[in-house]
């Protein structure tokens, strides 16, 4: 996440991904080999996740989906999450 959001790195570049993998302790060569070997399935996984997010009302990032029904968009303070979670709890007990 930092590579994309904080460092503005091009995470679709295989060389950047290899560097990130190495920073996480993975062997960059093995990582890239895996990505290349499974590229089609990985791409489909991303598309499926994207479509599922849209179905849940996600229109931007960051978004946290609470209880698979309530999208909370944007960087929010802890108090906001507490309020949303309390609403979900109250609805369950109503």
ABEGO torsion letter per residue (X at the ends): XAAAAAAGBBAABAAAAAAAAAAAGBBAAAAAAAAAAAAAAAAAAAAAAAAAAAAAGBABOBBBBBGGABBBBEBBBAAAAAAAAAAAAAAAAX
